[in-house]
């Protein structure tokens, strides 16, 4: 067993997957006789037949199936070693894909990622960010379509690893002439349910929460306008057509510029924490691990600054 080598294991896996020594040789640019010799030596090393030769190719024996499973695991580990060492050798490099909620993108994520990429040590790292609603973010991370997810921690994160990110506070935004603008600095969601709202995508975490809270209060949640993003929602509010529930951190620049009225919601659920989620930190690429650590530091620094 001490004579096992990765090249032979790689050829063994190729033969098992193609069911042909000749086809495996074509893929690896090695003559079939050389592969046959290596496989014979492998069988001698393990002390049992690994392949059954048939008229139309080869198939693994039960022992071969067992070795195939181990070989794939060993080759996967070898690939990760190579990847990680290459990252250290030439400075971190790689591609990280993030799925994030609209709130996370609009509030702080873009700025935090930009600061990460401005570090000269990260010049060879590319980060792609895509906006999704929370259920799609969680599903995407579980299915492996992205490395990292950023969403409200009220989402179903079972089975995923997570780290705390930033927090925000949902608020009512209204035109100064709107009756709701007469409320004090804070307002309860139940007290404004008699007015028309600007709605966002139905499956977003905020909209699902608002619908649930309206049902608990026993009052209808009436939408006058449906839009796809915060910018559009705040423009509708500016036109005096309806009020909207948006993160105060997103709305503040609009309220300062256009004189809109911003009233934080007094409800406990209006204070939200976002989570960084991923399947398994141990399997994250070095680039993704660096980015997760950076986002955690950003959250810690913000909390310390108050």
Backbone torsions as a table, in degrees:
resi	resn	phi	psi	omega
1	UNK	NA	-23.0	-180.0
2	UNK	-69.3	-15.7	-178.2
3	UNK	-88.6	0.2	178.4
4	UNK	-63.3	138.0	176.4
5	UNK	-133.9	157.6	-174.4
6	UNK	-66.2	-34.7	-179.6
7	UNK	-63.3	-44.6	178.6
8	UNK	-64.7	-42.1	178.2
9	UNK	-63.1	-39.1	178.5
10	UNK	-63.3	-40.7	177.6
11	UNK	-68.5	-38.0	177.6
12	UNK	-61.5	-44.1	178.1
13	UNK	-62.8	-42.9	179.9
14	UNK	-61.9	-41.7	178.9
15	UNK	-64.4	-42.8	179.2
16	UNK	-63.5	-39.5	-177.0
17	UNK	-75.0	-35.8	-179.3
18	UNK	-89.5	-15.7	-176.0
19	UNK	61.0	26.8	-176.6
20	UNK	-156.6	127.4	175.6
21	UNK	-68.4	-37.3	-178.5
22	UNK	-64.9	-46.2	-179.2
23	UNK	-66.9	-37.8	176.9
24	UNK	-63.1	-37.5	178.0
25	UNK	-64.9	-39.5	177.4
26	UNK	-62.6	-42.0	-179.8
27	UNK	-64.4	-38.4	-175.7
28	UNK	-94.9	-0.5	-177.3
29	UNK	57.5	43.5	178.3
30	UNK	-129.2	139.1	-179.9
31	UNK	-66.6	148.5	-176.9
32	UNK	-59.5	-34.6	-178.9
33	UNK	-64.0	-35.5	179.0
34	UNK	-67.7	-38.4	177.7
35	UNK	-66.5	-43.0	-180.0
36	UNK	-59.2	-40.3	179.3
37	UNK	-64.4	-44.0	179.1
38	UNK	-62.3	-41.9	-179.1
39	UNK	-67.2	-35.8	176.8
40	UNK	-64.3	-41.7	177.5
41	UNK	-64.7	-35.9	178.2
42	UNK	-64.9	-43.0	178.5
43	UNK	-64.0	-37.8	176.1
44	UNK	-63.5	-38.9	-177.3
45	UNK	-66.7	-40.2	-177.4
46	UNK	-88.6	-14.2	175.2
47	UNK	77.2	23.7	179.0
48	UNK	-159.2	150.2	177.0
49	UNK	-63.3	139.3	-178.9
50	UNK	-112.2	-21.1	-177.1
51	UNK	-133.3	144.4	172.4
52	UNK	-105.3	122.7	179.1
53	UNK	-85.6	124.4	178.3
54	UNK	-122.3	173.0	-176.5
55	UNK	-59.3	-36.6	-175.3
56	UNK	-109.8	27.3	177.1
57	UNK	135.6	-156.2	-178.4
58	UNK	-130.5	153.7	175.1
59	UNK	-135.9	147.8	179.8
60	UNK	-71.9	144.4	171.6
61	UNK	-75.6	172.9	174.3
62	UNK	-54.1	-39.7	176.4
63	UNK	-66.4	-37.1	178.1
64	UNK	-63.7	-39.1	177.5
65	UNK	-61.8	-40.9	178.5
66	UNK	-64.1	-46.2	179.0
67	UNK	-64.7	-35.4	179.8
68	UNK	-60.1	-42.5	179.0
69	UNK	-62.3	-46.2	180.0
70	UNK	-66.7	-39.1	-178.4
71	UNK	-62.6	-42.7	178.6
72	UNK	-61.5	-41.1	179.0
73	UNK	-64.4	-43.3	-179.9
74	UNK	-64.9	-40.8	179.3
75	UNK	-67.4	-36.2	176.0
76	UNK	-63.8	-42.0	177.6
77	UNK	-64.1	-40.7	179.1
78	UNK	-63.0	-38.2	178.1
79	UNK	-63.9	-42.4	-179.7
80	UNK	-66.5	-36.9	176.7
81	UNK	-62.2	-46.6	-179.7
82	UNK	-61.0	-43.5	-179.4
83	UNK	-63.8	-46.6	-176.5
84	UNK	-67.3	-40.8	179.8
85	UNK	-67.8	-36.1	177.6
86	UNK	-63.5	-36.4	179.0
87	UNK	-63.6	-41.3	179.0
88	UNK	-70.6	-35.8	-174.2
89	UNK	-67.5	-38.7	-174.6
90	UNK	-118.4	20.4	-173.6
91	UNK	84.6	146.6	-175.8
92	UNK	-56.8	138.9	177.9
93	UNK	-147.7	156.3	177.9
94	UNK	150.1	-172.8	-177.4
95	UNK	-130.9	125.0	-180.0
96	UNK	-119.9	128.3	178.4
97	UNK	-109.0	129.4	-178.6
98	UNK	-116.9	135.0	167.7
99	UNK	-106.3	128.8	-173.7
100	UNK	-140.7	150.1	176.3
101	UNK	-72.3	160.5	179.3
102	UNK	-59.4	-38.5	-179.6
103	UNK	-63.4	-46.5	-178.9
104	UNK	-62.0	-42.1	179.8
105	UNK	-66.3	-43.0	-175.2
106	UNK	-72.9	-28.0	-173.6
107	UNK	-88.8	-56.6	-168.0
108	UNK	-146.9	-21.8	-171.4
109	UNK	-61.8	-45.8	-178.2
110	UNK	-58.7	-41.9	179.9
111	UNK	-66.8	-42.0	-179.3
112	UNK	-64.9	-41.6	178.9
113	UNK	-67.0	-39.0	178.3
114	UNK	-60.8	-42.5	177.8
115	UNK	-63.3	-37.6	177.7
116	UNK	-62.4	-45.4	-176.3
117	UNK	-73.5	-20.8	178.7
118	UNK	-75.4	-13.1	176.5
119	UNK	-69.0	123.2	-178.4
120	UNK	-54.3	-29.8	-179.8
121	UNK	-68.4	-15.1	-177.2
122	UNK	-109.2	19.2	-174.5
123	UNK	-64.8	-21.2	-178.9
124	UNK	-99.9	13.7	178.3
125	UNK	-103.9	134.1	175.7
126	UNK	-113.0	134.5	179.5
127	UNK	-121.6	124.0	174.5
128	UNK	-106.7	132.6	178.2
129	UNK	-120.0	133.8	179.8
130	UNK	-130.8	132.9	-179.2
131	UNK	-80.7	131.5	176.0
132	UNK	-143.3	159.8	170.7
133	UNK	-79.1	160.1	-170.3
134	UNK	-54.8	-46.9	-179.9
135	UNK	-59.5	-36.9	179.1
136	UNK	-70.7	-33.5	177.3
137	UNK	-63.2	-49.7	-178.4
138	UNK	-62.4	-43.3	179.4
139	UNK	-63.8	-40.6	180.0
140	UNK	-63.3	-39.0	178.9
141	UNK	-69.9	-42.5	179.0
142	UNK	-62.9	-36.6	-177.7
143	UNK	-84.7	-8.3	176.5
144	UNK	84.3	16.5	179.3
145	UNK	-79.0	-11.0	175.4
146	UNK	-149.2	157.5	-178.8
147	UNK	-81.4	-40.4	-170.6
148	UNK	-131.6	141.1	174.4
149	UNK	-120.6	146.4	175.2
150	UNK	-126.4	113.6	-178.6
151	UNK	-152.9	171.2	176.5
152	UNK	-61.1	135.9	-175.8
153	UNK	-73.5	-1.3	173.5
154	UNK	-76.9	-10.8	178.0
155	UNK	-67.7	160.4	-179.6
156	UNK	-76.8	97.1	-176.7
157	UNK	-101.1	16.9	-178.3
158	UNK	-58.1	133.5	179.1
159	UNK	88.5	-7.7	179.0
160	UNK	-108.8	152.7	170.8
161	UNK	-87.5	151.2	-175.0
162	UNK	-144.6	157.3	172.5
163	UNK	-135.3	146.9	178.9
164	UNK	-70.9	142.0	176.6
165	UNK	-118.9	-143.3	-175.4
166	UNK	-83.1	172.0	177.3
167	UNK	-120.6	162.1	172.7
168	UNK	-146.9	179.3	-177.1
169	UNK	-137.7	116.9	179.1
170	UNK	-69.7	145.1	-176.4
171	UNK	-144.0	159.1	171.6
172	UNK	-89.2	132.9	174.7
173	UNK	-117.2	130.9	-177.4
174	UNK	-141.2	155.3	172.7
175	UNK	-68.5	145.6	-178.2
176	UNK	-56.0	-26.5	-179.2
177	UNK	-84.6	-7.6	-177.3
178	UNK	-74.6	143.2	-179.8
179	UNK	-55.1	-33.4	-179.0
180	UNK	-63.8	-26.1	-177.7
181	UNK	-64.6	-12.6	179.4
182	UNK	-81.8	-8.6	-179.9
183	UNK	-66.5	163.1	177.2
184	UNK	-68.2	-171.6	-174.2
185	UNK	-61.3	-31.0	175.7
186	UNK	-120.0	157.2	-178.4
187	UNK	-146.4	146.4	175.3
188	UNK	-86.6	143.6	-178.7
189	UNK	-59.1	-39.9	-178.9
190	UNK	-59.1	-32.4	-175.0
191	UNK	-76.6	-11.8	-179.4
192	UNK	-113.2	7.5	-176.2
193	UNK	-69.3	-12.0	177.5
194	UNK	-79.8	-1.8	-177.2
195	UNK	-107.6	163.3	179.6
196	UNK	-83.4	144.3	-174.7
197	UNK	-116.0	161.1	165.6
198	UNK	-94.1	126.3	-177.7
199	UNK	-101.2	153.0	177.2
200	UNK	-111.4	-177.7	-179.1
201	UNK	-49.9	135.0	-170.6
202	UNK	-61.5	-30.3	-176.9
203	UNK	-91.5	2.3	179.1
204	UNK	-68.5	153.0	-177.0
205	UNK	-59.3	-38.6	-179.3
206	UNK	-64.8	-47.1	-177.4
207	UNK	-64.8	-38.1	177.0
208	UNK	-64.6	-40.4	178.2
209	UNK	-65.3	-44.2	179.9
210	UNK	-62.4	-41.4	179.0
211	UNK	-62.7	-41.0	179.7
212	UNK	-66.5	-43.3	-179.2
213	UNK	-67.3	-35.8	176.4
214	UNK	-64.5	-39.6	178.5
215	UNK	-65.0	-40.4	178.0
216	UNK	-62.6	-39.4	-180.0
217	UNK	-75.2	-14.2	-179.7
218	UNK	72.9	27.5	-179.6
219	UNK	-125.3	149.9	-179.9
220	UNK	-75.1	147.1	173.6
221	UNK	-106.4	106.5	-171.5
222	UNK	-103.0	125.5	177.8
223	UNK	-104.0	127.6	175.5
224	UNK	-90.5	-34.6	-178.2
225	UNK	-137.8	140.7	173.9
226	UNK	-114.3	129.0	-178.7
227	UNK	-129.8	174.4	-174.5
228	UNK	-105.2	-10.7	-177.5
229	UNK	-153.2	169.4	-177.2
230	UNK	-65.3	-38.5	-178.9
231	UNK	-57.9	-46.9	179.6
232	UNK	-65.4	-39.7	179.8
233	UNK	-61.0	-43.1	-178.4
234	UNK	-70.9	-28.6	175.5
235	UNK	-69.6	-36.9	176.1
236	UNK	-64.9	-42.1	176.9
237	UNK	-61.5	-43.0	-179.8
238	UNK	-60.4	-32.0	178.9
239	UNK	-77.4	-6.0	177.2
240	UNK	79.9	18.3	-176.7
241	UNK	-84.3	-29.6	-176.1
242	UNK	-168.0	174.6	174.8
243	UNK	-103.8	168.2	-178.7
244	UNK	-145.6	153.3	172.5
245	UNK	-103.9	115.3	-179.8
246	UNK	-140.5	160.7	174.8
247	UNK	-62.7	135.3	179.8
248	UNK	-58.3	-33.4	-178.3
249	UNK	-65.9	-29.5	177.6
250	UNK	-80.7	-39.9	-173.7
251	UNK	-77.6	-23.8	-172.1
252	UNK	-53.6	-46.1	179.5
253	UNK	-60.7	-34.8	179.0
254	UNK	-70.6	-40.2	-179.1
255	UNK	-67.3	-36.2	178.6
256	UNK	-68.0	-39.5	-175.4
257	UNK	-79.8	-41.9	-172.4
258	UNK	-107.8	2.8	176.8
259	UNK	71.2	23.8	177.8
260	UNK	-71.4	158.0	-179.0
261	UNK	-94.2	125.7	-178.6
262	UNK	-115.6	120.6	-177.4
263	UNK	-129.0	105.7	179.1
264	UNK	-58.5	142.1	177.2
265	UNK	-74.2	135.8	-178.8
266	UNK	-82.3	-10.1	-177.9
267	UNK	-67.1	142.7	-177.2
268	UNK	-61.2	-35.9	-177.6
269	UNK	-69.9	-12.0	-177.9
270	UNK	-74.6	-16.5	175.3
271	UNK	-91.4	116.6	-172.1
272	UNK	-117.6	148.5	170.8
273	UNK	-118.1	137.5	177.4
274	UNK	-95.9	151.1	-179.0
275	UNK	-119.2	142.0	168.1
276	UNK	-91.4	122.3	-176.8
277	UNK	-126.0	151.1	179.3
278	UNK	-160.8	166.0	-176.0
279	UNK	-72.7	-51.2	-176.5
280	UNK	-156.6	119.4	-177.4
281	UNK	-59.2	-33.3	-177.5
282	UNK	-64.6	-26.0	-178.2
283	UNK	-100.0	-0.2	175.2
284	UNK	-67.4	144.3	175.6
285	UNK	-64.4	158.2	176.6
286	UNK	-54.7	-37.8	179.4
287	UNK	-63.6	-43.7	-180.0
288	UNK	-66.6	-38.6	177.5
289	UNK	-62.7	-41.6	177.7
290	UNK	-61.8	-41.4	-178.5
291	UNK	-68.4	-41.2	177.0
292	UNK	-59.6	-45.5	179.4
293	UNK	-61.5	-39.6	178.9
294	UNK	-64.1	-45.2	-179.3
295	UNK	-64.3	-36.9	176.1
296	UNK	-62.4	-43.1	179.4
297	UNK	-63.6	-39.6	178.2
298	UNK	-59.8	-42.6	-179.9
299	UNK	-66.2	-42.2	-179.8
300	UNK	-64.9	-43.6	179.8
301	UNK	-62.6	-40.9	179.8
302	UNK	-65.4	-41.5	179.6
303	UNK	-64.5	-39.3	180.0
304	UNK	-67.8	-30.8	179.9
305	UNK	-78.3	-10.2	178.3
306	UNK	82.1	NA	NA
